[in-house]
Amino acid sequence: MKLNCDGMTDIAIKKIKGFIPKSVTTDQAKDTGMAMVLICLLIAFLGGKHLFYGLGILLLLINMIAPNIFKPAARIWLGFSHLLGSVMSRIILSVVFLALVFPVGLVRRIIGKDTMQLKKWKKDRTSVFKIREHEFIADDIKHPY
């Protein structure tokens, strides 16, 4: 964050050139190692491949002794998760919009609802805003709704 001469703050925007991070912390490498251990144990348990139990134990020992070995795998793992999160969030939000918001708006338009009073807007000199003549008291602040 930079401070301009007029006192306003400027937020520096980083351009993302790719999804793979340039550096990975040791904690992120440990987390990737534990994810690999979990994947091996799930394959062994659900798939009946007993070789993966030994591989999972070996990966767990490596993760406990030297977690930095998992840094290259962590870069790929974190990059893939960032890419997957970016794509899936757009897909999920699009599905929610098309399944919920769009049909509700379409039904409201068909039955003639005009919540924002757009049909009244600028038809004449009168205002479409509601006039509230209310004197606020201390209880309004305690119970705003």
C-alpha positions in Angstrom: 0.0 0.0 0.0 1.4 3.4 -1.0 0.5 6.8 0.4 0.0 9.5 -2.1 1.1 13.1 -1.5 -2.5 14.2 -0.9 -3.0 11.7 1.9 -5.1 9.2 0.0 -4.1 5.6 0.0 -3.4 3.7 -3.2 -3.9 0.0 -3.2 -1.3 -1.7 -5.4 -3.0 -4.3 -7.6 -0.9 -7.3 -8.4 -1.3 -8.9 -11.8 -1.7 -12.6 -11.6 0.4 -14.1 -14.4 -0.5 -17.7 -13.5 -2.2 -19.8 -10.9 1.0 -21.4 -9.6 2.4 -19.5 -6.7 6.1 -18.3 -6.9 6.9 -19.3 -3.3 5.4 -21.8 -0.8 5.8 -21.6 3.0 6.8 -24.6 5.1 3.3 -24.8 6.6 1.8 -25.0 3.1 4.3 -27.8 2.2 3.3 -29.6 5.4 -0.4 -29.3 4.5 0.3 -30.7 1.0 2.3 -33.6 2.5 -0.6 -34.4 4.9 -3.0 -34.2 1.9 -0.9 -36.7 0.1 -0.8 -39.0 3.1 -4.6 -38.8 3.3 -5.0 -39.6 -0.4 -2.8 -42.6 0.0 -4.7 -43.9 3.0 -8.0 -43.4 1.3 -6.9 -45.3 -1.8 -5.6 -48.1 0.4 -8.8 -48.2 2.5 -11.4 -47.7 -0.2 -9.6 -49.3 -3.1 -8.1 -52.3 -1.2 -4.6 -51.5 -2.5 -2.5 -52.4 0.6 0.7 -51.0 -1.0 -0.7 -47.5 -0.4 -0.7 -48.0 3.4 3.1 -48.3 3.3 3.4 -45.3 0.9 1.2 -43.3 3.2 3.4 -44.1 6.3 6.5 -43.3 4.3 5.0 -39.9 3.2 4.0 -39.2 6.8 7.6 -39.8 8.0 9.0 -37.6 5.2 6.5 -34.9 6.1 7.5 -35.0 9.8 11.3 -35.0 9.1 11.7 -32.8 6.1 8.5 -31.1 4.9 10.3 -28.8 2.5 10.6 -31.8 0.1 6.9 -31.2 -0.6 7.4 -27.6 -1.8 7.3 -28.4 -5.6 4.2 -30.6 -5.1 2.7 -27.8 -2.9 3.2 -25.3 -5.7 1.3 -27.5 -8.2 -1.3 -28.5 -5.6 -2.0 -24.9 -4.5 -2.1 -23.7 -8.2 -4.6 -26.4 -9.1 -6.8 -25.5 -6.1 -6.7 -21.8 -7.0 -7.7 -22.6 -10.6 -10.4 -25.0 -9.5 -11.8 -22.5 -7.0 -11.8 -19.7 -9.6 -13.7 -21.8 -12.1 -16.1 -23.5 -9.7 -17.1 -20.3 -8.0 -18.2 -18.8 -11.3 -20.0 -22.0 -12.3 -21.8 -22.3 -8.9 -22.8 -18.6 -8.9 -24.1 -18.8 -12.5 -26.2 -21.9 -11.6 -27.6 -20.2 -8.5 -28.5 -17.1 -10.6 -30.1 -19.1 -13.4 -31.9 -21.5 -11.0 -33.2 -19.0 -8.4 -32.8 -15.3 -9.2 -33.7 -15.3 -12.9 -37.0 -17.3 -12.5 -38.1 -15.2 -9.6 -37.5 -12.0 -11.5 -39.3 -13.4 -14.5 -42.4 -14.5 -12.5 -42.5 -11.1 -10.8 -42.3 -9.3 -14.2 -45.1 -11.6 -15.6 -47.5 -10.8 -12.6 -46.7 -7.1 -12.9 -44.8 -6.4 -9.7 -42.9 -3.1 -9.8 -41.1 -3.0 -6.4 -38.7 -0.2 -7.5 -41.6 1.8 -9.0 -39.8 2.2 -12.3 -43.1 2.7 -14.2 -43.9 5.7 -12.0 -40.5 7.2 -12.2 -40.3 10.6 -14.0 -43.9 10.4 -15.3 -44.7 13.7 -13.5 -43.3 16.1 -11.0 -44.2 14.1 -8.0 -41.8 12.0 -6.1 -41.9 8.2 -5.9 -40.0 8.2 -2.6 -41.9 7.4 0.6 -42.2 10.3 3.0 -41.5 9.3 6.6 -42.6 11.6 9.3 -41.0 9.9 12.3 -39.3 11.3 15.3 -36.6 9.0 16.5 -36.3 8.1 20.1 -33.8 6.2 22.2 -35.8 2.9 21.8 -35.3 3.1 18.0 -31.6 2.7 18.5 -31.9 -0.2 20.9 -34.5 -2.0 18.7 -33.9 -0.9 15.1 -36.3 -3.4 13.6 
